[in-house]
Amino acid sequence: MKPVVVAVSRSITSPVGVLTLSASPRGLTGVQFENDIVERFVVATSFSAQECEQAARFVETAEQQLGEYFTRQRTEFAVMLDLYGTPFQVEVWRSLARIPYGETTSYGQQAKWVGRPAAVRAVGGANGRNPVAIVLPCHRVVGANGSLTGFGGGLERKTWLLDHEKWK
C-alpha cells in the first residue's frame, strides 16, 4: 500500500493513550492510536515552509479540539480533513460525522446512509481503516444488537469513549 505523504506529524497524550496527529497542507490526515497505525504516514521534506505552517495549524487545531473533547467542552469537531482512501472508504468515513455525540448507530444503518444497504461488512472494513479516529467517530458504530464490535483502537478504548460521551 502506498504511504500517505504528510507535512507534519506529532504525538500527543490523551486519556486513551498516545495519539498521533498528522496533516497535509490541505487538512488533517490522521488521528491514530498508539500501536494501531492504520495507514503508513511519511513526513516529507518536499513541502514549502508555507505548506508546513498550514499543516501545523491543522494539527494544532485538532490538538486543541481533542483537548476540549476530552474535557467535555466539545461535542463536534471543526477541522478541515484531507482523507486518503478509495471513494467508498471516504464516503463511509464522512458518514461517521452524522452520528450525534453520545449516540450510536449500527453498521447496517451506516451502510444505508452510503446507499449500499447490503455492504455491511464493507462498511465495517472501511471503519476499521478510519484514519481520523475520534474526529470521525467510528467508535459510535456498534453491532445490530447493540453489542460492541471491533474497533481499531481496541474495545477498551471504544468503551472508554462511549462512556465518556454518556455524560453530556
N, C-alpha and C positions, 0 to 999 in steps of 0.2 A: 504494500500500500504506500502510495506517495505521501510523504510528510507534509503537514501544513506549515508554511513558512510564515513566521510572525516577526514583528519588530521588537516586541517587549514581552518578557515573561517574568513573573515574580511570585514567590510563595508567601502566603500569609497564614497565621494561626487563626483557628476558629474553634468554637465549641465542638465541632465534628471532626477536628483534626486539621492537618495542614491542607490548604487549598492552593493549587497552582493556577494563577490567573495569567492569561495571555491575550495579546491583541495585535491586530494589524492596524495600519493607518485608517482602515475602513470600519473597525469596530472590534468588540470583544470576541475573541475566537475560542476561549476556553475558561472554564471554572471546573477544575478537576480535583478529585480526591487523591490524597497521598496513596501511592502504590496501586492506583487504578486509572492510569492514563489511558483513555480510550482511543486516542489518536496520538500519533507522534508529532510533536511540535518542534520545529527547528528555528532557533532565533538566528536570523540572517543579518549580516552586516551590510547588505546591499541597499538598505533603506537610507534615505536622506535624513539629516538631523531633524528637519521639519516633520517628516513622516514618523520618526521615532517619538518625537514630542507628542504628536497626535495620538499614537498608540498608547503612550504612557498616560495620557489623560483618560483614555477608556479604561485602563487598568485601575487608575486612581478612583474613577467614578464607581467602578464595580466594587472596589475595596470598601469605599465609603458606604455604598448601598448595602453590601453584605453585612457590614458592621451594624447598620441600622436595622436590618432584618433580624440579626441575632439578638438585638436588644429590644425587639418588638416595636420599633419605631417605623418600620416599613413593611408593607404587605404586597407591594408591586415593585418591579424593577423598571427603571427607565434608563437603559444604556443601549447604545447602538450595538447591534450584533453583526458579525461577519462570519456566517456559518458555512462550513465546507462539508459537503456530503452530496449524495445523489439528490435529485429533485424530490423523490419520495421522502427520503430522510429529513430534508429541510422542511418539507410540508408537515411531517409528523412533529418535528421539534417545535416548529412555530405554533402548532395547535396546542401545545402544552400551556401556552400563555392564557388559554381560555379557562383553565381550571382555577377557580377562585381560591384565594388564601384560606386555609382552614378546611377545605373541602377535598373530596377525592372523586375520581371517576374511574371507569373501567377501561381496559384495553379495547373492548368491543365498542364502547361509546366513542373512544378516540378514533377508532377505525371508521366509524360512521362520519365523524367530523371531516375526515380527509376524503370522503367519498368512496371508501373501499371497505364496506362492512364485513367482507369475508377475509380481510387481510389482518386479522387479529394478531397472528404470530409475527407477521412482518412489522406491524406496529410495535410489538414488544421488542423485536430485534433492533428497530430504529431507536427506540427509547434507551436501549442498552448501550447505544453508541452516542447518546446525547453529550455533546462536548461542553455544554454550559450548564452543568448541574446547578440546582437551586434557582438560578435565574430563570431558566426554563424548567419548571418544577416536575420532572419525571417522577419524583418521589410521591406525587399525589395520584399516581395511577396504580390501581390495585386490581386484584383478580375479580372476576364477575361475581363471586360470592362474598366480596369484601376482604378476602384474605390478602395478607402482604405477600407479594411475589417478588421475584428477582429485582435487584437494584444494584447498579454498577458500584455504588459506594458501600454496599453491604446492607443487609437487613437491619443491623443495629443502628446504622446512620439513618436509614429510612424511618425507622420507628422514632428515633430522636426528633427528626424534622417534623414528622406528623404530630407528635406530642407537643412540640414547640408551638406549632400553629393552632393547636386547640385553644390556646389562651389568647384570644383576640383582644 
